Amino acid sequence: MAYKDGQPFNENHLRPCPMLENPEKLKEMVHRTHAKSTDLQSSESVDHLCDKCQSYAKNWQPIADELWQEYHKNS
């Protein structure tokens, strides 16, 4: 329900994912709801998982925002 209630995770639809483009959103959801990993073979904390996405999210944000603004300026 937290996932559903949190949508959209970003108003820029080129940055929709709560893990890849908005890792802080996934962390917040998991911590707030006390969700647990169901991967019994290689469990990973949400902090560790999302931390691996921070660089991608940071690098993609300015490009995605520029593309999104340009698209909406011309439509």
C-alpha positions as CSV (number, residue, x, y, z in Angstrom):
1,M,0.0,0.0,0.0
2,A,2.9,2.4,0.7
3,Y,4.2,1.9,-2.8
4,K,0.8,2.5,-4.3
5,D,0.1,5.5,-2.0
6,G,3.6,7.0,-2.9
7,Q,3.0,7.2,-6.6
8,P,4.0,9.2,-8.5
9,F,7.4,9.1,-6.9
10,N,8.4,12.0,-9.0
11,E,6.5,14.4,-11.2
12,N,9.1,13.9,-13.9
13,H,7.9,10.7,-15.6
14,L,11.5,10.1,-16.9
15,R,12.4,9.5,-13.2
16,P,9.6,7.1,-12.1
17,C,11.3,4.4,-10.2
18,P,11.5,4.6,-6.4
19,M,14.7,2.6,-6.4
20,L,16.7,3.8,-9.4
21,E,15.7,7.4,-9.8
22,N,14.4,8.2,-6.3
23,P,16.2,5.9,-3.9
24,E,15.4,8.0,-0.9
25,K,11.7,7.3,-1.6
26,L,12.2,3.5,-1.4
27,K,14.3,3.8,1.8
28,E,11.6,5.9,3.4
29,M,8.8,3.5,2.5
30,V,10.7,0.5,3.8
31,H,11.8,2.1,7.0
32,R,8.3,3.5,7.7
33,T,6.5,0.2,7.0
34,H,9.2,-2.1,8.4
35,A,9.2,-4.1,5.2
36,K,11.6,-7.1,5.1
37,S,13.4,-8.7,2.3
38,T,11.9,-12.0,1.0
39,D,15.2,-13.1,-0.7
40,L,16.3,-15.9,1.6
41,Q,19.6,-16.6,-0.3
42,S,21.1,-13.1,-0.5
43,S,19.1,-10.7,1.7
44,E,20.2,-7.1,1.4
45,S,19.2,-4.1,3.5
46,V,17.3,-1.4,1.8
47,D,20.0,1.1,2.7
48,H,22.7,-1.0,1.0
49,L,20.5,-1.6,-2.0
50,C,19.5,2.0,-2.5
51,D,23.0,3.4,-1.8
52,K,24.1,1.5,-4.9
53,C,21.6,3.6,-6.9
54,Q,22.6,7.0,-5.6
55,S,25.2,7.7,-8.2
56,Y,22.9,6.8,-11.1
57,A,20.1,8.8,-9.7
58,K,22.3,11.9,-9.1
59,N,23.7,11.7,-12.6
60,W,20.4,11.0,-14.4
61,Q,18.4,13.7,-12.6
62,P,19.7,16.8,-14.4
63,I,19.5,15.1,-17.8
64,A,16.0,13.8,-17.2
65,D,14.8,17.2,-15.8
66,E,16.2,19.0,-18.8
67,L,14.5,16.5,-21.2
68,W,11.3,16.7,-19.3
69,Q,11.2,20.5,-19.3
70,E,12.1,20.7,-23.0
71,Y,9.3,18.3,-23.9
72,H,6.7,20.2,-21.9
73,K,8.0,23.6,-23.2
74,N,7.4,22.4,-26.8
75,S,4.0,20.6,-26.3
